[in-house]
């Protein structure tokens, strides 16, 4: 079920009313969340439910077993390893089986050996990478004694399958989300209103900005070989806007929706396109994944506290995994490695005390930030070109065209107004950067008057109803 | 509990002006079919209305948007031909319905041309705009008896197909997300094949010559078109027509196209196309 579908518009009010009026007790509310989440997820394909159930039950049982064998570290490790391997096997089979087979066949054919291995048709369950990582973090946390295993299966199923964040995150940690299912929830009017506002902002970002940018990118991307330099730059920037508004829009809807049920989810984006360097960008983009990778892979590998060579190795491991996590395609791996290169350079420069913009005058922090922000945005946009391409050949041909095609202005295509709209949206978010989201009117000012707030809401709804290009799913669903 | 009720009341109050506005707007648009001019696919409604008129033209041109660049059904017709070209999203099935309307109106053309992009035959009612361009105008009692089992099967795969005639949906720009299926064919879809056969049958029944002509195509698509599997239509009566169609495609450099499908300056090629159709 998509957030921007009629199905969800019917589903959400029904679940909301049942949650607060019928299933008033905590355990019943958790049960309702599980049923609603399974209905939400099964709406795509009921067979997906089997997978999420296996992942959940395995992690739940392993959690209890790890805690039960508190004194025997070896058994604990074996159980933890079993759960990790099982979940990764499921993930790898559904997401990477064909990719690996095709890659091996290609590799061997390049050295003249012909393999007759066949790929099989596998449907990729939506959001499998998200809930698998969430399940993995639970057992790892128990193993590391950061989290107590829950004995209540319903509460655990609710934690894994909570429908607002089930298919595209934020990837929650048990330490943050599980306790919320273990305590009574009280309806808070300000929290619910703020959640609804955040949902509205998310819908606006997704349906108006992301989808319209996406429509233009989809049309022109395939013809990059014949487009001029400025047009290619514009298309690449529009894709940067699309992916941000699509994914952060989803996160806003998810966080806002969860707040209607008295649940707080972690923040997933924090104005990433205003970052002054690539490391800062990754602290602000898809925060839940970056922190997951940092805590469960990067830090155990040694993190930053080792020799520069090992730090570089760690960065490459993390970003290789991050690339593969995003999808079974070499473009994602290359995109991950591209960021690994950028981060390694950044780290080495930082370690040696060198900076790219050291010669800029230090009059004003904001003024000197502008070239840094533009430079970082340019680097990430190049990364998005690799990310968006269907294969490496397409990525390299686009990048080549981006730098070699004539920079003669032949008149931009229809994208100009959405470019401006994207800039305006980012600026609004920047102005509201110290708040939870762009429509957070907590410190009032003019917005202490309901009429002023409602004018803003109606304006956004008018834009959604009149300018939405409704034929796009969320980009991150495929991951 | 009071605060939940308060929240629900505020939400209802907030959304009621929007609901009221859209109800009134829908009512206004439905009156005198004004919605046909304002929504996606207005050209299809125009073509449908036009297809039901009695005329004396002997040459009828059907086609997709590439044909519409030359023979726009929304422009005044010349003395030579009558054009019913509109978007490819109506599919060959939609072209059949337009032709059927035209014949049922008592018109008796001697030649019917289908000017079509080689890539458009693959439309299996699974396009992004199928809901707006095909379902809303054609999924009506008037056309339902003309649906084959294959077409009905495809239509039933479209999400919320049953809701397409609901007043609010019919008059709005809303459409569900249609995800294209993995295709087991390269050139012509099962639905297109069936309805091309039906058009062919009409030509025998009403004694007109039915010609399928390719629109000007970008070089970009050449290799893909060359790889089309001719076995997909090998068993059909119109196989020779389709083979000839594929053989007479004229390729132009990619730079002549806006989006590799539609020409930047169609007026430059108008005479050549007219000659091909023997309109001059």
Interface residues (C-beta under 8 A of the other chain):
Chain A: X2 X5 X6 X17 X20 X21 X187 X188 X189 X192 X193 X196 X219 X220 X222 X223 X225 X226 X454 X457 X458 X461 X470 X471 X472 X473
Chain B: X1 X3 X4 X6 X7 X8 X10 X11 X14 X17 X18 X128 X160 X163 X173 X174 X175 X176 X177 X178 X179 X220 X254 X255 X259 X260
